[in-house]
Amino acid sequence: MCLHQPHCPTTADSDREAAVRVAHHPQQGWSLLCNGVVLFDDTGELLPDGQIVAPHRDVLARPVAA
């Protein structure tokens, strides 16, 4: 699906979210990446084969109480 150089990561790669956005719909909360992944603003993903990847945001550290 990716026609530019260098090629984007495939859906099997751990960095698949680094693929180029080919459509972005911030008002709806999702983007389509050139590798076919639908990336949601909450960091969840829908892969081209229908597999769902749960949101995986980094957890921010809480301040330590004194």
Backbone as a printed PyTorch tensor [residue, N CA C, xyz], in Angstrom:
tensor([[[  0.8280,  -1.1940,   0.0000],
         [  0.0000,   0.0000,   0.0000],
         [  0.8780,   1.2670,   0.0000]],

        [[  2.0290,   1.1900,   0.6300],
         [  2.9260,   2.3360,   0.7550],
         [  3.7290,   2.5080,  -0.5240]],

        [[  3.6230,   3.6760,  -1.1570],
         [  4.3010,   3.9080,  -2.4320],
         [  5.4710,   4.8850,  -2.3340]],

        [[  5.7390,   5.4360,  -1.1510],
         [  6.8250,   6.4070,  -1.0330],
         [  8.0680,   5.7560,  -0.4320]],

        [[  9.1800,   6.4900,  -0.4880],
         [ 10.4560,   5.9950,   0.0380],
         [ 10.8650,   6.8610,   1.2170]],

        [[ 11.3810,   6.3440,   2.2750],
         [ 11.4270,   4.9290,   2.5920],
         [ 10.0190,   4.4170,   2.8960]],

        [[  9.8320,   3.1110,   2.7550],
         [  8.5200,   2.5200,   2.9980],
         [  8.1440,   2.6210,   4.4700]],

        [[  6.8630,   2.7580,   4.7140],
         [  6.3530,   2.8270,   6.0830],
         [  6.3930,   1.4490,   6.7310]],

        [[  6.3770,   1.4190,   8.0710],
         [  6.3290,   0.1350,   8.7620],
         [  5.0500,  -0.6210,   8.3880]],

        [[  5.1300,  -1.9360,   8.3390],
         [  3.9510,  -2.7450,   8.0490],
         [  3.1050,  -2.8830,   9.3110]],

        [[  1.9450,  -3.4760,   9.1690],
         [  1.0740,  -3.6690,  10.3320],
         [  1.6750,  -4.6460,  11.3260]],

        [[  2.6050,  -5.4940,  10.8840],
         [  3.2420,  -6.4620,  11.7780],
         [  4.3900,  -5.8510,  12.5740]],

        [[  4.8770,  -4.6830,  12.1590],
         [  5.9970,  -4.0380,  12.8510],
         [  5.5390,  -3.3820,  14.1420]],

        [[  6.4150,  -3.3640,  15.1370],
         [  6.0620,  -2.7660,  16.4300],
         [  5.8720,  -1.2550,  16.3300]],

        [[  6.4690,  -0.6100,  15.3270],
         [  6.3350,   0.8400,  15.1560],
         [  5.3290,   1.1950,  14.0590]],

        [[  4.2930,   0.3650,  13.8700],
         [  3.3180,   0.5810,  12.7930],
         [  2.6360,   1.9390,  12.8610]],

        [[  2.5830,   2.5490,  14.0390],
         [  1.9450,   3.8620,  14.1980],
         [  2.7700,   4.9870,  13.5690]],

        [[  4.0130,   4.6960,  13.1730],
         [  4.8790,   5.7030,  12.5630],
         [  4.6190,   5.8660,  11.0700]],

        [[  3.6910,   5.1090,  10.5170],
         [  3.3680,   5.2250,   9.0950],
         [  2.7630,   6.6050,   8.7960]],

        [[  2.8450,   7.0090,   7.5550],
         [  2.3390,   8.3110,   7.1210],
         [  0.8120,   8.3410,   7.1660]],

        [[  0.2570,   9.4430,   7.6470],
         [ -1.1970,   9.6190,   7.6380],
         [ -1.6620,   9.9450,   6.2270]],

        [[ -2.6580,   9.2140,   5.7460],
         [ -3.2000,   9.5060,   4.4250],
         [ -4.5650,  10.1770,   4.5360]],

        [[ -5.1870,  10.0660,   5.7000],
         [ -6.4450,  10.7680,   5.9770],
         [ -6.4720,  11.0560,   7.4650]],

        [[ -6.8940,  12.2650,   7.8190],
         [ -6.9330,  12.6710,   9.2240],
         [ -8.2820,  13.3210,   9.4940]],

        [[ -8.9800,  12.8100,  10.4810],
         [-10.3050,  13.3300,  10.8330],
         [-10.3460,  13.6380,  12.3310]],

        [[ -9.7040,  14.7490,  12.7390],
         [ -9.6290,  15.0650,  14.1700],
         [-10.9980,  15.2830,  14.8090]],

        [[-11.9490,  15.7720,  14.0250],
         [-13.2850,  15.9930,  14.5770],
         [-13.9710,  14.6700,  14.9220]],

        [[-13.5480,  13.5770,  14.2940],
         [-14.0930,  12.2520,  14.5700],
         [-13.1370,  11.3990,  15.4070]],

        [[-11.9140,  11.8640,  15.5820],
         [-10.9690,  11.1930,  16.4600],
         [-10.2010,  10.0360,  15.8590]],

        [[ -9.9670,  10.0510,  14.5420],
         [ -9.2060,   8.9520,  13.9380],
         [ -8.4210,   9.4190,  12.7230]],

        [[ -7.4190,   8.5980,  12.3860],
         [ -6.5920,   8.8280,  11.2010],
         [ -6.3720,   7.4920,  10.5020]],

        [[ -6.2550,   7.5370,   9.1790],
         [ -5.9150,   6.3600,   8.3950],
         [ -4.4560,   6.4740,   8.0090]],

        [[ -3.6830,   5.4500,   8.3350],
         [ -2.2640,   5.4300,   8.0080],
         [ -2.0540,   4.6960,   6.6890]],

        [[ -0.9440,   4.9630,   6.0360],
         [ -0.7100,   4.3900,   4.7150],
         [ -0.5390,   2.8760,   4.7460]],

        [[ -0.3000,   2.2960,   5.9020],
         [ -0.2010,   0.8400,   6.0080],
         [ -1.5700,   0.1930,   6.2690]],

        [[ -2.6350,   1.0070,   6.2510],
         [ -3.9840,   0.4840,   6.4030],
         [ -4.5120,   0.4930,   7.8230]],

        [[ -3.7130,   0.9270,   8.7830],
         [ -4.1320,   0.9800,  10.1800],
         [ -5.0010,   2.2130,  10.4010]],

        [[ -6.1220,   2.0270,  11.1080],
         [ -6.9240,   3.1580,  11.5730],
         [ -6.4630,   3.4260,  13.0010]],

        [[ -5.9170,   4.6110,  13.2170],
         [ -5.3720,   5.0040,  14.5130],
         [ -6.3370,   5.9880,  15.1610]],

        [[ -6.7860,   5.6630,  16.3730],
         [ -7.7240,   6.5110,  17.0960],
         [ -6.9870,   7.4290,  18.0570]],

        [[ -7.5880,   8.5710,  18.3670],
         [ -6.9570,   9.5620,  19.2410],
         [ -6.6380,   9.0090,  20.6280]],

        [[ -7.3760,   7.9930,  21.0740],
         [ -7.1050,   7.4130,  22.3970],
         [ -5.9860,   6.3780,  22.3340]],

        [[ -5.3090,   6.2730,  21.1970],
         [ -4.1970,   5.3670,  20.8780],
         [ -4.6410,   3.9380,  20.5990]],

        [[ -5.9240,   3.6920,  20.5120],
         [ -6.3950,   2.3890,  20.0600],
         [ -6.2030,   2.2900,  18.5540]],

        [[ -6.2330,   1.0670,  18.0410],
         [ -6.0000,   0.8530,  16.6150],
         [ -6.9590,  -0.2050,  16.0760]],

        [[ -7.2780,  -0.0810,  14.8110],
         [ -7.9990,  -1.1030,  14.0730],
         [ -7.1050,  -1.4890,  12.9080]],

        [[ -6.6710,  -2.7560,  12.9020],
         [ -5.7580,  -3.2280,  11.8630],
         [ -6.5530,  -3.6690,  10.6380]],

        [[ -5.9080,  -3.6880,   9.4710],
         [ -6.6220,  -4.0260,   8.2370],
         [ -7.3060,  -5.3990,   8.2640]],

        [[ -6.7940,  -6.3310,   9.0680],
         [ -7.4020,  -7.6660,   9.1420],
         [ -8.5660,  -7.7240,  10.1270]],

        [[ -8.9200,  -6.5700,  10.7190],
         [-10.0370,  -6.4960,  11.6610],
         [ -9.6360,  -6.6440,  13.1120]],

        [[ -8.3660,  -6.9100,  13.3680],
         [ -7.8860,  -7.0380,  14.7380],
         [ -7.9440,  -5.6890,  15.4410]],

        [[ -8.3500,  -5.7140,  16.7020],
         [ -8.4440,  -4.4940,  17.5090],
         [ -7.2660,  -4.4520,  18.4730]],

        [[ -6.6180,  -3.2930,  18.5470],
         [ -5.5360,  -3.0730,  19.5120],
         [ -6.0700,  -2.0610,  20.5210]],

        [[ -6.1110,  -2.4650,  21.7900],
         [ -6.6350,  -1.6040,  22.8480],
         [ -5.7730,  -0.3540,  23.0050]],

        [[ -6.3730,   0.7400,  23.4920],
         [ -5.5930,   1.9580,  23.7540],
         [ -4.4000,   1.6450,  24.6520]],

        [[ -3.2840,   2.3020,  24.3780],
         [ -2.0620,   2.0260,  25.1320],
         [ -1.2830,   3.3080,  25.4040]],

        [[ -1.9730,   4.2840,  25.9450],
         [ -1.3110,   5.5390,  26.3100],
         [ -0.2830,   5.2930,  27.3910]],

        [[  0.7600,   6.1000,  27.3730],
         [  1.7290,   6.0660,  28.4640],
         [  1.0790,   6.6520,  29.7020]],

        [[  1.3170,   6.0160,  30.8270],
         [  0.7690,   6.5050,  32.0910],
         [  1.7270,   7.5440,  32.6480]],

        [[  1.1980,   8.7110,  32.9530],
         [  2.0230,   9.7710,  33.5330],
         [  2.2710,   9.4880,  34.9970]],

        [[  3.4470,   9.7700,  35.4480],
         [  3.7940,   9.5560,  36.8460],
         [  3.0530,  10.5770,  37.7070]],

        [[  2.5540,  10.1110,  38.8180],
         [  1.9000,  11.0180,  39.7730],
         [  2.9520,  11.6110,  40.6810]],

        [[  2.7480,  12.8650,  41.1000],
         [  3.7130,  13.4500,  42.0380],
         [  3.6820,  12.7020,  43.3670]],

        [[  4.8250,  12.5560,  43.9700],
         [  4.9370,  11.8820,  45.2580],
         [  4.5420,  12.8570,  46.3640]],

        [[  3.6480,  12.4050,  47.2350],
         [  3.2070,  13.2540,  48.3510],
         [  4.3350,  13.3570,  49.3680]],

        [[  4.5070,  14.5530,  49.9250],
         [  5.5740,  14.7630,  50.8960],
         [  5.1620,  14.3710,  52.2730]]])
